[in-house]
Amino acid sequence: MNSNSVDDKHKVFTEWVNQFGDALYSWAFFKTSDQAIAQDLVQETFVAGYKNLEKFQKASSPKTWLFSILKNKIIDHYRVLAKTMTSSNDIDNEAIQWFDENDRWIKEKRPTSWATTDRNLLDDPEFNSVLAGCIRNLPDSWSACVQLKYLGEKETDEICQELNITASNLWQILHRAELNLRNCLEINWFKA
């Protein structure tokens, strides 16, 4: 590679960093709820993009291409987190007890009715901040499953294969995570 092509590559990529860096960071932060992780993932995205610039087919826009790299970096991040998953017994020990010995709701733990409005809560930055905090408070393995399933929009089979868990284990984790998220949202959003 000659000096001019290296300079051209550097110039193009510098423009892309300036043009798309903030948008990539916002997306990574939305998906991870952690500034340092989001910054690292964006940096990894740009490094991977720079190294593989020759593979950019220009069939999509640079922004689309970079976002696809970032999406894979985010999924890899949660895959690594989930590989540290605890066993089912540990999950039972960590879970908040929601039901009595007859599998009925404990009165104090019953979900309350949420008043709804005409607006979509996911369009509300304040709600998203509370939701991100609730997700952060989950055990890492639970958070990883929630992120892969709902934010990464991965299929159950795909998640189970990546995390080397059974579908019933995944659904148990997701169910308990959902109960914890609902409780956290009730306390920090709906009753606040």
Residue frames as a rotation matrix with the C-alpha (Angstrom) as fourth column:
MET 1
0.590 0.807 0.000 0.00
0.807 -0.590 0.000 0.00
0.000 0.000 -1.000 0.00
ASN 2
-0.278 -0.749 0.602 1.51
0.703 -0.585 -0.404 3.30
0.655 0.311 0.689 -1.00
SER 3
-0.852 -0.189 -0.488 1.72
0.498 -0.579 -0.646 6.42
-0.160 -0.793 0.588 1.11
ASN 4
-0.815 0.579 0.026 -1.13
-0.514 -0.742 0.430 8.18
0.268 0.337 0.902 -0.72
SER 5
-0.102 0.830 -0.549 -3.58
-0.065 0.545 0.836 5.31
0.993 0.121 -0.001 -0.20
VAL 6
-0.350 -0.073 -0.934 -2.71
0.881 0.314 -0.354 5.14
0.319 -0.947 -0.046 3.50
ASP 7
-0.970 -0.017 -0.242 -3.22
0.101 -0.935 -0.341 8.90
-0.221 -0.355 0.908 3.78
ASP 8
-0.572 0.812 -0.116 -6.53
-0.521 -0.251 0.816 8.63
0.633 0.527 0.567 1.88
LYS 9
-0.093 0.503 -0.859 -7.68
0.470 0.783 0.407 5.80
0.878 -0.366 -0.309 4.15
HIS 10
-0.626 -0.222 -0.748 -6.77
0.779 -0.233 -0.582 7.82
-0.045 -0.947 0.318 7.21
LYS 11
-0.963 0.267 -0.037 -8.56
-0.270 -0.956 0.113 10.90
-0.005 0.119 0.993 5.87
VAL 12
-0.305 0.892 -0.333 -11.75
-0.280 0.250 0.927 8.97
0.910 0.376 0.173 5.05
PHE 13
-0.071 0.276 -0.959 -11.79
0.729 0.670 0.139 7.29
0.680 -0.689 -0.249 8.42
THR 14
-0.877 -0.241 -0.416 -11.16
0.461 -0.667 -0.585 10.54
-0.136 -0.705 0.696 10.29
GLU 15
-0.741 0.670 0.046 -14.22
-0.552 -0.647 0.526 11.98
0.382 0.365 0.849 8.52
TRP 16
-0.055 0.743 -0.667 -16.28
0.054 0.669 0.741 8.94
0.997 0.004 -0.077 9.51
VAL 17
-0.474 -0.166 -0.865 -15.22
0.842 0.203 -0.500 9.22
0.258 -0.965 0.043 13.15
ASN 18
-0.974 0.085 -0.211 -16.27
-0.012 -0.946 -0.323 12.89
-0.227 -0.312 0.923 13.17
GLN 19
-0.585 0.780 -0.222 -19.48
-0.611 -0.243 0.754 12.19
0.534 0.577 0.619 11.27
PHE 20
0.203 0.737 -0.644 -20.73
-0.244 0.675 0.696 9.03
0.948 0.016 0.318 12.99
GLY 21
-0.707 -0.622 -0.337 -18.95
0.143 0.341 -0.929 8.83
0.693 -0.705 -0.152 16.35
ASP 22
-0.787 0.440 0.432 -21.67
-0.611 -0.459 -0.645 10.51
-0.085 -0.772 0.630 18.39
ALA 23
0.211 0.919 -0.333 -24.46
-0.934 0.291 0.210 8.44
0.290 0.267 0.919 16.83
LEU 24
0.043 -0.281 -0.959 -22.53
-0.054 0.958 -0.283 5.21
0.998 0.064 0.026 17.38
TYR 25
-0.915 -0.403 0.013 -21.82
-0.008 -0.015 -1.000 6.17
0.403 -0.915 0.011 20.99
SER 26
-0.436 0.828 0.352 -25.49
-0.899 -0.382 -0.216 7.02
-0.045 -0.411 0.911 21.63
TRP 27
0.416 0.594 -0.689 -26.58
-0.654 0.721 0.226 3.66
0.631 0.357 0.689 20.26
ALA 28
-0.258 -0.601 -0.757 -23.94
0.172 0.742 -0.648 1.74
0.951 -0.298 -0.088 22.25
PHE 29
-0.940 -0.058 0.336 -24.86
-0.296 -0.354 -0.887 3.60
0.170 -0.933 0.316 25.44
PHE 30
-0.033 0.998 0.048 -28.56
-0.989 -0.040 0.143 2.89
0.144 -0.043 0.989 24.85
LYS 31
0.460 0.210 -0.863 -27.78
-0.357 0.933 0.036 -0.81
0.813 0.291 0.505 24.44
THR 32
-0.159 -0.648 -0.745 -25.35
0.483 0.607 -0.631 -1.12
0.861 -0.460 0.216 27.38
SER 33
0.835 0.521 0.178 -26.28
0.166 -0.546 0.821 1.67
0.525 -0.656 -0.543 29.81
ASP 34
0.597 -0.717 -0.359 -22.60
0.539 0.028 0.842 2.09
-0.594 -0.696 0.404 30.63
GLN 35
0.868 -0.236 -0.437 -20.48
-0.408 -0.841 -0.356 5.00
-0.284 0.487 -0.826 29.39
ALA 36
-0.080 -0.992 0.093 -17.13
-0.751 0.121 0.649 3.21
-0.655 -0.018 -0.755 29.57
ILE 37
-0.254 0.054 0.966 -18.43
0.356 0.934 0.042 0.08
-0.899 0.354 -0.256 27.84
ALA 38
0.784 0.598 0.165 -20.14
0.398 -0.279 -0.874 2.19
-0.477 0.751 -0.457 25.15
GLN 39
0.613 -0.633 -0.473 -16.91
-0.704 -0.709 0.037 4.12
-0.359 0.311 -0.880 24.53
ASP 40
-0.371 -0.776 0.510 -14.90
-0.440 0.630 0.640 0.90
-0.818 0.013 -0.575 24.31
LEU 41
0.059 0.475 0.878 -17.39
0.559 0.713 -0.423 -0.68
-0.827 0.516 -0.224 21.90
VAL 42
0.948 0.250 -0.195 -17.34
0.011 -0.641 -0.767 2.37
-0.317 0.725 -0.611 19.62
GLN 43
0.206 -0.951 -0.232 -13.55
-0.855 -0.290 0.430 2.41
-0.476 0.110 -0.873 19.68
GLU 44
-0.421 -0.318 0.850 -13.50
-0.015 0.939 0.343 -1.32
-0.907 0.131 -0.400 18.81
THR 45
0.567 0.708 0.421 -15.97
0.486 0.125 -0.865 -0.61
-0.665 0.695 -0.273 16.00
PHE 46
0.848 -0.279 -0.451 -13.73
-0.482 -0.759 -0.437 2.04
-0.220 0.588 -0.778 14.48
VAL 47
-0.194 -0.957 0.218 -10.63
-0.728 0.289 0.621 -0.14
-0.657 -0.039 -0.753 14.83
ALA 48
-0.211 0.188 0.959 -12.39
0.365 0.926 -0.101 -3.07
-0.907 0.328 -0.264 13.13
GLY 49
0.813 0.579 0.058 -13.74
0.302 -0.336 -0.892 -0.77
-0.497 0.743 -0.448 10.43
TYR 50
0.527 -0.703 -0.479 -10.36
-0.766 -0.637 0.092 0.75
-0.369 0.318 -0.873 9.78
LYS 51
-0.422 -0.733 0.533 -8.68
-0.447 0.680 0.581 -2.65
-0.789 0.007 -0.615 9.56
ASN 52
-0.395 0.372 0.840 -11.37
0.608 0.791 -0.065 -3.94
-0.689 0.485 -0.539 7.20
LEU 53
-0.032 0.391 -0.920 -11.97
-0.358 -0.864 -0.355 -0.85
-0.933 0.318 0.168 5.08
GLU 54
-0.799 -0.323 -0.507 -11.05
-0.580 0.191 0.792 -2.81
-0.159 0.927 -0.340 1.97
LYS 55
-0.852 0.514 0.105 -14.03
0.517 0.856 0.001 -5.11
-0.090 0.056 -0.994 2.66
PHE 56
-0.264 0.774 -0.576 -16.47
0.026 -0.591 -0.806 -2.19
-0.964 -0.228 0.136 2.64
GLN 57
-0.469 0.131 0.873 -18.48
0.799 0.484 0.357 -2.90
-0.376 0.865 -0.332 -0.51
LYS 58
-0.919 0.181 -0.349 -20.24
-0.227 -0.969 0.095 0.47
-0.321 0.167 0.932 -0.67
ALA 59
-0.605 0.792 -0.081 -23.51
0.448 0.423 0.788 -1.48
0.658 0.440 -0.611 -1.12
SER 60
0.524 0.695 -0.493 -24.62
0.829 -0.282 0.484 0.35
0.197 -0.662 -0.724 2.01
SER 61
0.699 -0.269 0.663 -23.71
-0.222 -0.962 -0.156 3.69
0.679 -0.039 -0.733 3.50
PRO 62
-0.419 -0.901 -0.110 -20.62
-0.059 0.148 -0.987 3.97
0.906 -0.407 -0.115 5.73
LYS 63
-0.428 0.331 0.841 -22.94
-0.888 -0.327 -0.323 4.70
0.168 -0.885 0.434 8.65
THR 64
0.681 0.727 -0.089 -24.94
-0.713 0.686 0.145 1.51
0.167 -0.036 0.985 8.05
TRP 65
0.387 -0.633 -0.670 -21.73
0.038 0.737 -0.675 -0.51
0.921 0.236 0.309 7.72
LEU 66
-0.647 -0.663 0.375 -20.30
-0.299 -0.232 -0.926 0.91
0.701 -0.711 -0.049 10.96
PHE 67
-0.068 0.709 0.702 -23.58
-0.998 -0.058 -0.039 0.30
0.013 -0.703 0.711 12.82
SER 68
0.786 0.326 -0.525 -23.56
-0.374 0.927 0.017 -3.33
0.492 0.183 0.851 11.69
ILE 69
-0.177 -0.911 -0.372 -20.03
0.129 0.353 -0.927 -3.69
0.976 -0.212 0.055 13.08
LEU 70
-0.660 -0.030 0.750 -21.15
-0.656 -0.464 -0.596 -2.04
0.366 -0.886 0.287 16.34
LYS 71
0.444 0.888 0.120 -24.19
-0.863 0.389 0.322 -4.32
0.239 -0.247 0.939 16.58
ASN 72
0.582 -0.292 -0.759 -21.89
0.089 0.950 -0.298 -7.34
0.808 0.106 0.579 16.41
LYS 73
-0.558 -0.815 0.156 -19.55
-0.023 -0.173 -0.985 -5.82
0.829 -0.553 0.078 19.00
ILE 74
-0.283 0.553 0.784 -22.50
-0.936 -0.338 -0.100 -5.29
0.210 -0.762 0.613 21.37
ILE 75
0.758 0.573 -0.311 -23.70
-0.526 0.819 0.228 -8.85
0.386 -0.009 0.923 20.88
ASP 76
0.138 -0.805 -0.578 -20.16
0.236 0.593 -0.770 -10.14
0.962 -0.030 0.271 21.50
HIS 77
-0.620 -0.332 0.711 -20.02
-0.511 -0.517 -0.687 -8.06
0.595 -0.789 0.150 24.69
TYR 78
0.154 0.774 0.614 -23.20
-0.988 0.132 0.082 -9.68
-0.017 -0.619 0.785 26.03
ARG 79
0.707 0.006 -0.708 -22.10
-0.207 0.958 -0.199 -13.11
0.677 0.287 0.678 24.86
VAL 80
-0.365 -0.912 -0.186 -18.94
0.065 0.175 -0.983 -12.78
0.929 -0.371 -0.005 26.96
LEU 81
-0.522 0.247 0.816 -20.96
-0.818 -0.414 -0.398 -11.56
0.240 -0.876 0.418 29.95
ALA 82
0.506 0.860 0.058 -23.41
-0.851 0.488 0.193 -14.42
0.138 -0.147 0.979 29.63
LYS 83
0.272 -0.473 -0.838 -20.66
-0.111 0.850 -0.516 -17.03
0.956 0.233 0.179 29.49
THR 84
-0.828 -0.534 0.174 -20.05
-0.199 -0.011 -0.980 -16.23
0.525 -0.846 -0.097 33.14
MET 85
0.085 0.985 0.148 -23.61
-0.623 -0.063 0.779 -17.31
0.777 -0.159 0.609 33.87
THR 86
-0.557 -0.171 0.813 -24.40
-0.810 0.327 -0.486 -18.90
-0.183 -0.930 -0.320 37.15
SER 87
-0.945 0.247 -0.215 -25.96
0.188 0.946 0.263 -22.31
0.268 0.209 -0.941 37.59
SER 88
-0.111 0.990 0.085 -29.71
0.113 -0.072 0.991 -22.80
0.987 0.120 -0.104 38.06
ASN 89
0.256 0.177 -0.950 -29.19
0.919 0.260 0.296 -23.25
0.299 -0.949 -0.096 41.81
ASP 90
-0.722 -0.559 -0.408 -27.38
0.647 -0.755 -0.111 -19.92
-0.246 -0.344 0.906 42.01
ILE 91
-0.744 0.529 0.408 -30.20
-0.042 -0.647 0.761 -18.31
0.667 0.549 0.503 40.06
ASP 92
0.242 0.857 -0.455 -32.71
0.512 0.286 0.810 -19.72
0.824 -0.429 -0.369 42.57
ASN 93
-0.021 -0.329 -0.944 -30.63
0.993 -0.114 0.018 -18.29
-0.114 -0.937 0.330 45.43
GLU 94
-0.915 -0.399 -0.062 -30.41
0.384 -0.908 0.170 -14.84
-0.124 0.131 0.984 43.77
ALA 95
-0.491 0.778 0.392 -34.07
0.367 -0.224 0.903 -14.59
0.790 0.587 -0.175 42.81
ILE 96
-0.772 0.432 0.466 -36.46
-0.635 -0.552 -0.540 -12.45
0.024 -0.713 0.701 44.77
GLN 97
-0.859 0.508 0.058 -39.16
0.489 0.849 -0.200 -14.72
-0.151 -0.143 -0.978 46.11
TRP 98
-0.813 0.581 -0.025 -42.38
-0.526 -0.716 0.459 -13.62
0.249 0.387 0.888 44.38
PHE 99
0.088 0.873 -0.480 -44.60
-0.516 0.452 0.728 -16.62
0.852 0.184 0.490 45.11
ASP 100
0.116 0.030 0.993 -45.59
-0.964 0.244 0.105 -18.60
-0.240 -0.969 0.057 48.17
GLU 101
-0.699 -0.470 0.538 -45.26
-0.423 0.879 0.219 -22.37
-0.576 -0.075 -0.814 48.58
ASN 102
0.033 0.793 0.608 -48.53
0.426 0.539 -0.726 -22.85
-0.904 0.283 -0.320 46.62
ASP 103
-0.669 -0.432 0.605 -47.18
0.725 -0.201 0.658 -20.84
-0.162 0.879 0.448 43.64
ARG 104
0.544 0.800 0.253 -49.48
0.808 -0.581 0.096 -17.92
0.224 0.152 -0.963 44.36
TRP 105
-0.012 -0.524 0.851 -48.34
0.200 -0.836 -0.512 -14.30
0.980 0.164 0.115 44.40
ILE 106
-0.412 -0.144 -0.900 -47.18
0.908 -0.147 -0.393 -13.03
-0.076 -0.979 0.191 47.76
LYS 107
0.549 0.832 -0.085 -49.54
0.818 -0.555 -0.150 -10.12
-0.172 0.013 -0.985 48.42
GLU 108
0.509 -0.404 -0.760 -46.79
0.014 -0.879 0.477 -7.50
-0.861 -0.253 -0.442 48.75
LYS 109
-0.559 -0.825 0.086 -45.08
0.021 0.089 0.996 -8.75
-0.829 0.559 -0.032 45.57
ARG 110
0.159 0.702 0.694 -48.13
0.816 0.303 -0.493 -8.70
-0.556 0.644 -0.525 43.28
PRO 111
-0.788 -0.386 0.480 -47.78
0.606 -0.627 0.490 -6.48
0.112 0.677 0.728 40.25
THR 112
-0.234 0.711 -0.663 -49.83
0.249 -0.616 -0.748 -3.31
-0.940 -0.341 -0.033 40.37
SER 113
0.482 0.472 0.738 -51.77
0.845 -0.027 -0.535 -1.93
-0.233 0.881 -0.412 37.46
TRP 114
-0.609 -0.750 -0.259 -49.73
0.596 -0.647 0.475 0.56
-0.524 0.135 0.841 35.48
ALA 115
0.486 0.715 -0.503 -51.49
0.181 -0.645 -0.743 3.68
-0.855 0.269 -0.443 34.35
THR 116
-0.272 -0.570 0.776 -50.82
0.890 0.158 0.428 4.12
-0.367 0.807 0.464 30.66
THR 117
0.007 0.207 -0.978 -50.70
-0.173 -0.963 -0.205 7.23
-0.985 0.170 0.029 28.56
ASP 118
0.924 0.383 -0.015 -51.00
-0.051 0.084 -0.995 7.84
-0.380 0.920 0.097 24.84
ARG 119
0.443 -0.831 -0.337 -47.22
-0.881 -0.333 -0.336 8.14
0.167 0.446 -0.879 24.51
ASN 120
0.724 -0.338 -0.601 -44.77
0.188 0.935 -0.301 5.30
0.664 0.105 0.740 24.10
LEU 121
0.940 -0.342 -0.011 -42.64
-0.064 -0.206 0.976 5.05
-0.337 -0.917 -0.215 27.22
LEU 122
0.309 -0.880 0.360 -39.60
0.805 0.444 0.394 3.95
-0.507 0.168 0.846 25.21
ASP 123
0.233 -0.191 0.953 -39.66
0.692 -0.656 -0.301 7.37
0.683 0.730 -0.021 23.53
ASP 124
0.920 0.141 0.365 -39.21
-0.151 -0.732 0.664 9.04
0.361 -0.666 -0.653 26.94
PRO 125
0.055 -0.996 -0.065 -35.52
-0.175 0.054 -0.983 9.61
0.983 0.066 -0.171 27.81
GLU 126
-0.245 -0.114 0.963 -36.29
-0.945 -0.195 -0.264 9.73
0.218 -0.974 -0.060 31.56
PHE 127
0.747 0.552 0.371 -38.07
-0.608 0.792 0.046 6.37
-0.268 -0.260 0.928 31.42
ASN 128
0.756 -0.519 -0.398 -35.19
-0.003 0.606 -0.795 4.90
0.654 0.602 0.457 29.41
SER 129
-0.217 -0.850 0.480 -32.77
-0.583 -0.281 -0.762 6.09
0.783 -0.446 -0.435 32.06
VAL 130
0.056 0.330 0.942 -34.78
-0.962 0.269 -0.037 4.38
-0.266 -0.905 0.332 34.81
LEU 131
0.946 0.319 -0.060 -35.11
-0.320 0.886 -0.337 1.21
-0.054 0.338 0.940 32.71
ALA 132
0.373 -0.892 -0.256 -31.35
-0.181 0.201 -0.963 1.18
0.910 0.406 -0.086 32.02
GLY 133
-0.343 -0.473 0.812 -30.69
-0.864 -0.179 -0.470 1.50
0.367 -0.863 -0.347 35.75
CYS 134
0.472 0.600 0.646 -33.04
-0.775 0.632 -0.020 -1.40
-0.420 -0.491 0.763 36.45
ILE 135
0.918 -0.190 -0.347 -31.29
-0.096 0.745 -0.660 -3.54
0.384 0.640 0.666 33.84
ARG 136
0.000 -0.982 0.191 -27.90
-0.467 -0.169 -0.868 -2.60
0.884 -0.089 -0.458 35.35
ASN 137
-0.163 -0.011 0.987 -29.10
-0.986 0.023 -0.163 -3.82
-0.020 -1.000 -0.015 38.75
LEU 138
0.890 0.441 -0.116 -29.83
-0.449 0.891 -0.060 -7.32
0.077 0.105 0.991 37.44
PRO 139
0.327 -0.793 0.515 -27.20
0.013 0.549 0.836 -10.02
-0.945 -0.266 0.190 37.89
ASP 140
-0.374 -0.584 -0.720 -24.82
-0.662 -0.375 0.648 -9.89
-0.649 0.720 -0.247 34.90
SER 141
-0.945 0.001 0.327 -26.03
0.188 0.820 0.540 -13.16
-0.268 0.572 -0.776 33.42
TRP 142
-0.019 1.000 0.024 -29.67
0.773 0.029 -0.634 -12.03
-0.635 0.007 -0.773 33.61
SER 143
0.273 0.054 -0.961 -28.82
-0.256 -0.958 -0.126 -8.66
-0.927 0.281 -0.248 32.08
ALA 144
-0.743 -0.617 -0.259 -26.98
-0.441 0.161 0.883 -10.39
-0.503 0.771 -0.392 29.24
CYS 145
-0.695 0.549 0.464 -29.99
0.656 0.748 0.098 -12.60
-0.294 0.373 -0.880 28.47
VAL 146
0.320 0.835 -0.448 -32.36
0.530 -0.550 -0.645 -9.61
-0.785 -0.031 -0.619 28.53
GLN 147
-0.005 -0.413 -0.911 -30.06
-0.510 -0.782 0.358 -7.59
-0.860 0.466 -0.207 26.27
LEU 148
-0.917 -0.393 0.064 -29.61
-0.165 0.522 0.837 -10.43
-0.363 0.757 -0.543 23.76
LYS 149
-0.514 0.787 0.343 -33.30
0.801 0.583 -0.136 -11.34
-0.307 0.204 -0.930 23.64
TYR 150
0.439 0.868 -0.235 -35.01
0.764 -0.497 -0.412 -7.97
-0.474 0.002 -0.881 23.71
LEU 151
0.520 -0.290 -0.803 -32.44
-0.316 -0.939 0.135 -5.39
-0.793 0.184 -0.580 22.63
GLY 152
-0.604 -0.786 -0.130 -30.33
-0.481 0.230 0.846 -7.64
-0.635 0.574 -0.517 20.40
GLU 153
0.305 0.882 -0.358 -33.53
-0.884 0.121 -0.452 -9.25
-0.356 0.454 0.817 19.05
LYS 154
-0.732 -0.593 -0.335 -31.89
-0.661 0.737 0.139 -12.65
0.164 0.324 -0.932 18.98
GLU 155
0.302 0.797 -0.524 -33.98
-0.586 0.588 0.558 -15.80
0.752 0.139 0.644 18.59
THR 156
0.704 0.065 0.707 -34.17
-0.674 0.375 0.636 -18.24
-0.224 -0.925 0.307 21.50
ASP 157
0.922 -0.346 0.173 -32.28
0.377 0.906 -0.195 -20.99
-0.089 0.245 0.965 19.65
GLU 158
0.426 -0.781 0.457 -29.52
0.222 -0.399 -0.889 -18.58
0.877 0.480 0.004 18.74
ILE 159
0.304 -0.270 0.913 -29.14
-0.822 -0.560 0.108 -17.33
0.482 -0.783 -0.392 22.32
CYS 160
0.846 0.072 0.528 -29.14
-0.392 0.757 0.523 -20.87
-0.362 -0.650 0.669 23.73
GLN 161
0.797 -0.587 0.143 -26.49
0.547 0.599 -0.586 -21.98
0.258 0.545 0.798 21.26
GLU 162
0.267 -0.716 0.645 -24.29
-0.077 -0.683 -0.726 -18.93
0.961 0.144 -0.237 21.93
LEU 163
0.091 -0.169 0.982 -24.59
-0.924 -0.382 0.020 -19.22
0.371 -0.909 -0.190 25.71
ASN 164
-0.603 -0.295 -0.742 -24.61
-0.189 0.956 -0.226 -23.03
0.775 0.004 -0.632 25.82
ILE 165
-0.804 0.464 0.371 -27.81
-0.385 0.070 -0.920 -23.16
-0.453 -0.883 0.122 27.89
THR 166
-0.683 0.653 0.327 -31.15
0.726 0.658 0.200 -24.87
-0.085 0.374 -0.924 27.43
ALA 167
-0.482 0.612 0.627 -34.27
0.132 -0.656 0.743 -23.06
0.866 0.441 0.235 26.32
SER 168
0.532 0.725 -0.438 -35.92
0.549 0.099 0.830 -23.78
0.645 -0.682 -0.346 29.67
ASN 169
-0.059 -0.641 -0.765 -32.94
0.960 -0.246 0.132 -22.25
-0.273 -0.727 0.630 31.50
LEU 170
-0.875 -0.235 0.424 -33.11
0.395 -0.853 0.342 -19.16
0.281 0.466 0.839 29.27
TRP 171
-0.091 0.928 0.362 -36.85
0.141 -0.347 0.927 -18.75
0.986 0.136 -0.099 29.86
GLN 172
0.481 0.184 -0.857 -36.37
0.845 0.162 0.509 -19.19
0.233 -0.969 -0.077 33.60
ILE 173
-0.518 -0.753 -0.405 -33.72
0.804 -0.590 0.068 -16.48
-0.291 -0.291 0.912 33.61
LEU 174
-0.801 0.245 0.547 -35.83
0.187 -0.764 0.618 -14.16
0.569 0.597 0.566 31.44
HIS 175
0.242 0.956 -0.163 -38.91
0.462 0.034 0.886 -14.72
0.853 -0.290 -0.434 33.59
ARG 176
0.338 -0.174 -0.925 -37.06
0.930 -0.092 0.357 -13.86
-0.147 -0.980 0.131 36.78
ALA 177
-0.775 -0.631 -0.012 -35.37
0.612 -0.756 0.231 -10.89
-0.155 0.172 0.973 35.13
GLU 178
-0.473 0.681 0.558 -38.74
0.241 -0.510 0.826 -9.62
0.847 0.525 0.077 33.91
LEU 179
0.510 0.655 -0.558 -40.21
0.703 0.055 0.709 -9.91
0.495 -0.754 -0.432 37.41
ASN 180
-0.057 -0.640 -0.767 -37.27
0.894 -0.375 0.246 -7.98
-0.444 -0.671 0.593 38.83
LEU 181
-0.881 -0.246 0.404 -37.50
0.433 -0.762 0.482 -5.34
0.189 0.600 0.778 36.10
ARG 182
-0.008 0.958 0.285 -41.24
0.407 -0.257 0.877 -4.92
0.914 0.123 -0.388 36.68
ASN 183
0.530 0.171 -0.831 -40.67
0.847 -0.056 0.529 -4.48
0.044 -0.984 -0.174 40.41
CYS 184
-0.470 -0.805 -0.363 -37.85
0.771 -0.574 0.276 -1.99
-0.430 -0.150 0.890 39.81
LEU 185
-0.770 0.228 0.597 -39.98
0.331 -0.656 0.678 0.03
0.546 0.719 0.430 37.36
GLU 186
0.328 0.931 -0.161 -42.92
0.612 -0.080 0.786 0.05
0.719 -0.357 -0.596 39.75
ILE 187
0.371 -0.263 -0.891 -40.75
0.866 -0.249 0.434 1.42
-0.336 -0.932 0.136 42.53
ASN 188
-0.445 -0.782 -0.436 -38.67
0.551 -0.623 0.555 3.86
-0.706 0.006 0.708 40.46
TRP 189
-0.971 0.085 0.224 -41.07
0.147 -0.529 0.836 5.02
0.190 0.845 0.501 37.77
PHE 190
-0.301 0.952 0.056 -44.72
0.331 0.050 0.942 4.27
0.894 0.302 -0.330 38.36
LYS 191
0.532 0.477 -0.700 -44.75
0.807 -0.034 0.589 4.99
0.257 -0.878 -0.403 42.09
ALA 192
-0.485 -0.835 -0.258 -42.13
0.872 -0.482 -0.081 7.73
-0.057 -0.264 0.963 41.98
